[in-house]
Amino acid sequence: MTVPANPGDWDAFVETSDPGSYLQLEAWAQVKAVNGWSAHLVRAGDAIGAQVLVRRPRPLPWAFAYAPRGPVARTWSVEEIGAFTEAIRAGLPASAGRVSHLRIDPEIELDGPRDDSGSLRLAMREAGWRPAAPIQPASTRIIDLRADEDALWGDLRKKWRQYVNKAKTGGVVVVDAEGDRLGEFYRIYRDTADRAGFLIRTERAYRDVWEAYRPAGRARLLFAQAADGEPLATLFLVRCGPRVVEPYGGMTGAGAESRANYLLKWEAIRTSREQGATTYDLWGLATGGIAHFKTGFGGREVRYIGAWDLVLDPFGRAVYEAAGRARVWWSRRRHGLGGNGNASAFGGAE
């Protein structure tokens, strides 16, 4: 049975779930509302639920539903998966109208404690879910901040510690910033995306994220800058309960040369621990170079069980998937990019 929930209660549930995700907080629904997505809270009892985003692209009669990094739960079991599935089947069409399918991508570790020998994936299949194309990163690197600072520093590779110290010796400093510097952040992030060949959104989109998360203290903007104030690297952090995530960031050419990005990431990790966070999520291992860079900061690699679809209208899903592939192809062609890809956390929920 679907349990009604208000945003305040829902956020408290998300932040105490294991794990909770900033993409399941009510603030993310605010971010996506400007692009025509409506939010529907679906809970099955007190243990599991999801904030489902729904968009009905014209001229299609079906809506597409997506629960980014959902569902979230306090306990995971065959019974909970079954209850959540039934809540979706009964509650989502009643709330959102005609829906082709719901896609989820819960942050459950592949073959981890909640998916021992594939048990959770088996339960999902038996409930009617099927593997789907990924939207969010399939793997990440997570640092346990419950260790003391000396232990965290010791987990950095020797060369990484040398690079951090080089940046410090070179006069690079790391500072917190407010929204008045989002323009600088975006210039660095856009230039990084152009060099690396991935899509990003408009500057307004990141301002929307800041304005949604910052009032509750869930967003943080950091810069590594030269002694004269020139910005060399930047990170945009988002927090959900005790967990800090770094979904967006970049550096300039001078930042790479001065190793400012190494100092910036170390300070983000160190100060997140000081501020009471217990987990630092490096958010995705997109390419070999990025993965190599992030691996040097310690932690452990986590692979997720991936995305899953619950089909509510088979024909509608087939039409929507074909339209989606055409849209991605055209978008990348228009930006002069080859292959396939998505734009960080905005992928699939534009």
C-alpha positions as CSV (number, residue, x, y, z in Angstrom):
1,M,0.0,0.0,0.0
2,T,1.3,3.5,-0.8
3,V,1.9,5.6,2.2
4,P,1.5,9.4,1.8
5,A,4.5,11.4,2.7
6,N,5.3,15.1,3.0
7,P,8.7,16.5,1.9
8,G,10.0,17.2,5.4
9,D,9.3,13.7,6.6
10,W,10.6,12.3,3.4
11,D,13.9,14.1,3.6
12,A,14.4,12.8,7.2
13,F,13.7,9.3,5.9
14,V,16.2,9.7,3.1
15,E,19.0,11.0,5.3
16,T,18.6,8.1,7.7
17,S,18.4,5.4,5.0
18,D,21.2,3.1,4.3
19,P,22.4,4.5,2.0
20,G,20.6,7.8,1.4
21,S,21.2,9.9,-1.7
22,Y,21.0,13.6,-2.4
23,L,19.2,12.7,-5.6
24,Q,16.3,11.4,-3.5
25,L,16.0,14.6,-1.4
26,E,13.1,17.0,-2.1
27,A,15.6,19.6,-3.3
28,W,16.4,17.5,-6.3
29,A,12.7,17.6,-7.2
30,Q,12.9,21.4,-7.1
31,V,15.9,21.3,-9.5
32,K,14.1,19.1,-12.0
33,A,10.7,20.9,-11.8
34,V,12.0,23.6,-14.1
35,N,12.5,21.0,-16.8
36,G,9.0,19.7,-16.6
37,W,9.5,16.8,-14.1
38,S,6.9,16.3,-11.4
39,A,7.7,14.4,-8.2
40,H,5.7,11.6,-6.7
41,L,6.6,10.1,-3.3
42,V,5.9,6.4,-3.0
43,R,6.5,4.5,0.2
44,A,5.7,0.9,1.1
45,G,5.4,0.8,4.8
46,D,8.1,2.4,6.9
47,A,11.2,0.7,5.5
48,I,11.4,1.5,1.7
49,G,10.3,4.1,-0.8
50,A,11.3,6.4,-3.6
51,Q,10.9,9.9,-4.9
52,V,9.8,9.3,-8.4
53,L,10.3,11.9,-11.1
54,V,7.8,11.8,-14.0
55,R,7.9,13.6,-17.3
56,R,5.5,13.4,-20.2
57,P,7.3,14.4,-23.4
58,R,5.1,15.6,-26.2
59,P,3.6,14.2,-28.3
60,L,3.9,10.9,-26.6
61,P,0.8,9.8,-24.5
62,W,3.0,8.0,-21.9
63,A,5.1,9.5,-19.2
64,F,8.6,8.2,-18.2
65,A,9.2,7.7,-14.5
66,Y,12.7,7.7,-12.9
67,A,13.8,7.4,-9.3
68,P,17.4,8.6,-9.3
69,R,19.4,6.5,-6.9
70,G,16.2,5.1,-5.6
71,P,14.6,3.4,-3.9
72,V,16.1,4.2,-0.5
73,A,15.5,1.9,2.4
74,R,16.3,1.3,6.1
75,T,16.1,-2.5,5.5
76,W,16.5,-4.5,2.3
77,S,14.8,-7.8,1.8
78,V,12.8,-9.9,-0.6
79,E,9.6,-8.8,1.2
80,E,10.5,-5.1,1.0
81,I,11.3,-5.3,-2.7
82,G,7.9,-7.0,-3.3
83,A,6.1,-4.4,-1.3
84,F,7.8,-1.5,-3.1
85,T,6.9,-3.1,-6.5
86,E,3.3,-3.4,-5.6
87,A,3.2,0.1,-4.3
88,I,4.6,1.4,-7.6
89,R,2.1,-0.7,-9.7
90,A,-0.8,0.5,-7.6
91,G,0.2,4.0,-6.6
92,L,2.2,5.5,-9.5
93,P,-0.4,5.4,-12.3
94,A,-3.0,6.6,-9.8
95,S,-0.8,9.6,-9.0
96,A,1.0,10.3,-12.3
97,G,-1.4,9.0,-14.9
98,R,-0.3,6.8,-17.9
99,V,3.3,5.7,-17.3
100,S,5.4,3.5,-19.7
101,H,7.9,2.4,-17.2
102,L,9.8,3.3,-14.0
103,R,13.6,3.1,-14.0
104,I,15.5,2.8,-10.7
105,D,19.2,2.6,-9.9
106,P,19.6,2.0,-6.2
107,E,23.0,2.4,-4.6
108,I,23.3,-1.3,-3.7
109,E,26.8,-2.8,-4.0
110,L,27.0,-5.6,-6.6
111,D,27.5,-8.9,-4.6
112,G,27.8,-6.8,-1.5
113,P,26.1,-7.5,1.9
114,R,22.7,-6.6,0.6
115,D,23.2,-8.5,-2.7
116,D,25.0,-11.6,-1.4
117,S,25.6,-13.9,-4.3
118,G,23.1,-11.8,-6.3
119,S,20.2,-12.4,-3.9
120,L,18.8,-8.8,-4.2
121,R,19.0,-8.9,-8.0
122,L,17.2,-12.3,-8.0
123,A,14.5,-10.8,-5.8
124,M,14.0,-7.9,-8.2
125,R,13.7,-10.2,-11.2
126,E,11.1,-12.2,-9.4
127,A,9.2,-9.1,-8.6
128,G,9.1,-8.1,-12.3
129,W,12.2,-5.8,-12.7
130,R,14.6,-6.1,-15.6
131,P,18.1,-4.7,-16.1
132,A,18.2,-1.4,-18.0
133,A,20.6,1.0,-19.5
134,P,22.5,3.0,-16.8
135,I,21.8,6.6,-16.1
136,Q,24.0,7.3,-13.0
137,P,27.6,6.1,-12.7
138,A,27.9,2.3,-12.4
139,S,30.8,2.5,-10.0
140,T,32.4,4.9,-7.6
141,R,35.1,5.3,-5.0
142,I,34.0,5.8,-1.4
143,I,36.2,7.0,1.5
144,D,35.4,6.1,5.0
145,L,35.8,9.3,7.0
146,R,35.5,7.6,10.4
147,A,39.2,7.1,10.3
148,D,41.4,9.8,11.9
149,E,43.1,12.4,9.7
150,D,46.5,10.8,9.8
151,A,45.0,7.5,8.6
152,L,43.2,9.3,5.7
153,W,46.5,11.1,4.8
154,G,48.3,7.8,4.9
155,D,45.8,6.3,2.5
156,L,46.9,8.7,-0.2
157,R,49.5,7.4,-2.6
158,K,52.9,8.7,-1.9
159,K,53.0,10.6,-5.2
160,W,49.6,12.2,-4.4
161,R,50.9,13.4,-1.0
162,Q,53.9,14.9,-2.8
163,Y,51.5,16.7,-5.2
164,V,49.4,18.0,-2.3
165,N,52.6,19.4,-0.7
166,K,53.8,20.8,-4.0
167,A,50.6,22.8,-4.4
168,K,50.9,24.1,-0.8
169,T,54.6,25.1,-1.3
170,G,53.6,26.9,-4.5
171,G,51.2,29.1,-2.6
172,V,47.9,27.4,-3.6
173,V,45.2,27.8,-1.0
174,V,41.7,26.3,-0.8
175,V,38.7,28.5,0.1
176,D,35.0,28.0,0.6
177,A,32.8,30.2,-1.6
178,E,29.2,31.3,-1.9
179,G,26.9,31.6,-4.9
180,D,28.4,34.8,-6.2
181,R,31.3,32.7,-7.5
182,L,29.2,30.2,-9.4
183,G,30.1,31.9,-12.7
184,E,33.8,31.2,-12.0
185,F,32.9,27.6,-11.2
186,Y,31.0,27.2,-14.4
187,R,33.7,28.6,-16.6
188,I,36.2,26.1,-15.2
189,Y,33.7,23.2,-15.3
190,R,32.7,24.0,-18.9
191,D,36.3,24.2,-20.1
192,T,37.1,20.9,-18.4
193,A,34.0,19.3,-20.1
194,D,35.2,20.7,-23.5
195,R,38.7,19.2,-23.0
196,A,37.4,15.8,-21.7
197,G,34.5,15.5,-24.2
198,F,31.5,15.2,-21.9
199,L,28.2,17.1,-21.9
200,I,27.2,19.5,-19.1
201,R,24.1,21.6,-18.6
202,T,23.7,25.4,-18.7
203,E,25.1,27.6,-15.9
204,R,21.5,28.1,-14.7
205,A,21.1,24.4,-14.0
206,Y,24.0,24.4,-11.5
207,R,22.6,27.6,-9.9
208,D,19.3,25.7,-9.5
209,V,21.2,23.0,-7.6
210,W,23.0,25.5,-5.4
211,E,19.8,27.4,-4.6
212,A,17.9,24.1,-3.8
213,Y,20.6,22.6,-1.5
214,R,22.4,25.6,0.0
215,P,19.7,26.9,2.3
216,A,19.7,23.7,4.4
217,G,23.5,23.6,4.3
218,R,23.7,20.7,1.9
219,A,25.8,22.4,-0.8
220,R,29.3,23.6,-0.7
221,L,31.5,25.3,-3.3
222,L,35.3,25.1,-3.0
223,F,38.1,26.7,-5.0
224,A,41.8,26.1,-5.1
225,Q,43.4,29.4,-6.1
226,A,46.8,31.0,-6.6
227,A,48.2,33.6,-4.2
228,D,46.8,36.3,-6.4
229,G,43.3,34.9,-6.2
230,E,43.3,33.3,-9.7
231,P,40.9,30.2,-9.5
232,L,42.8,27.0,-10.5
233,A,40.3,24.2,-9.6
234,T,36.8,23.9,-8.2
235,L,34.5,21.3,-6.6
236,F,30.8,21.5,-6.0
237,L,29.9,19.2,-3.1
238,V,26.4,18.1,-2.0
239,R,25.6,16.5,1.3
240,C,22.9,14.0,2.4
241,G,23.0,13.2,6.1
242,P,26.5,12.0,7.0
243,R,27.5,11.5,3.3
244,V,29.3,14.0,1.1
245,V,29.3,13.6,-2.7
246,E,31.3,15.5,-5.3
247,P,29.2,15.4,-8.5
248,Y,30.8,18.4,-10.3
249,G,34.3,19.8,-10.6
250,G,37.1,20.8,-12.9
251,M,40.5,22.6,-13.2
252,T,42.3,24.9,-15.5
253,G,45.5,24.2,-17.3
254,A,47.4,26.2,-14.7
255,G,45.7,24.2,-12.0
256,A,46.9,21.0,-13.5
257,E,50.5,22.3,-13.7
258,S,50.5,23.5,-10.1
259,R,48.7,20.3,-8.8
260,A,46.0,22.5,-7.3
261,N,43.4,19.8,-8.0
262,Y,45.3,17.4,-5.7
263,L,45.3,19.9,-2.8
264,L,41.6,20.8,-3.5
265,K,40.4,17.2,-3.3
266,W,42.4,16.4,-0.2
267,E,41.0,19.5,1.6
268,A,37.5,18.6,0.5
269,I,38.0,15.2,2.1
270,R,39.7,16.5,5.2
271,T,37.3,19.3,5.9
272,S,34.2,17.1,5.2
273,R,35.4,14.9,8.0
274,E,35.9,17.9,10.3
275,Q,32.3,18.9,9.5
276,G,31.0,15.6,10.8
277,A,30.6,13.6,7.6
278,T,31.3,9.9,7.8
279,T,31.5,9.1,4.1
280,Y,33.0,10.9,1.1
281,D,31.8,9.7,-2.3
282,L,34.0,10.5,-5.3
283,W,31.0,10.0,-7.6
284,G,31.9,7.9,-10.5
285,L,34.9,6.5,-12.3
286,A,34.0,7.6,-15.8
287,T,37.4,7.2,-17.6
288,G,40.7,5.6,-17.0
289,G,42.4,8.9,-16.3
290,I,39.7,10.0,-13.9
291,A,39.6,6.6,-12.1
292,H,43.4,6.7,-11.8
293,F,43.3,10.2,-10.2
294,K,40.6,9.3,-7.8
295,T,42.1,6.0,-6.8
296,G,45.1,7.8,-5.5
297,F,43.0,9.3,-2.7
298,G,42.3,6.0,-1.0
299,G,39.0,4.5,-0.1
300,R,37.5,1.5,-2.0
301,E,35.9,1.0,-5.3
302,V,32.2,0.1,-5.2
303,R,30.2,-1.3,-8.2
304,Y,26.5,-1.0,-8.1
305,I,23.8,-3.4,-9.3
306,G,22.9,-1.0,-12.0
307,A,19.6,0.3,-13.4
308,W,16.4,-1.6,-13.5
309,D,13.0,-1.1,-15.2
310,L,9.6,-2.0,-14.1
311,V,7.5,-2.0,-17.3
312,L,4.0,-0.7,-16.9
313,D,3.1,-0.4,-20.6
314,P,5.4,-2.5,-22.9
315,F,4.5,-0.6,-26.1
316,G,5.0,2.7,-24.4
317,R,8.4,1.7,-23.2
318,A,9.6,0.6,-26.6
319,V,8.5,4.0,-28.2
320,Y,10.1,6.0,-25.4
321,E,13.4,4.1,-25.6
322,A,13.6,4.7,-29.4
323,A,12.9,8.4,-28.9
324,G,15.5,8.7,-26.2
325,R,18.2,7.2,-28.3
326,A,17.5,9.6,-31.1
327,R,17.6,12.5,-28.7
328,V,20.9,11.6,-27.2
329,W,22.4,11.0,-30.6
330,W,21.3,14.4,-31.8
331,S,22.4,16.2,-28.7
332,R,25.9,14.8,-28.9
333,R,26.1,15.5,-32.7
334,R,25.0,19.0,-32.1
335,H,27.8,19.5,-29.6
336,G,30.4,17.8,-31.8
337,L,30.8,14.7,-29.5
338,G,31.0,11.1,-30.6
339,G,29.7,7.9,-29.0
340,N,27.3,7.9,-26.1
341,G,27.5,9.5,-22.7
342,N,25.5,11.4,-20.1
343,A,26.0,14.6,-18.3
344,S,26.9,13.7,-14.7
345,A,24.0,13.5,-12.3
346,F,21.7,15.2,-14.8
347,G,21.8,12.3,-17.2
348,G,18.5,10.7,-17.8
349,A,16.6,13.1,-15.7
350,E,17.0,16.3,-17.7
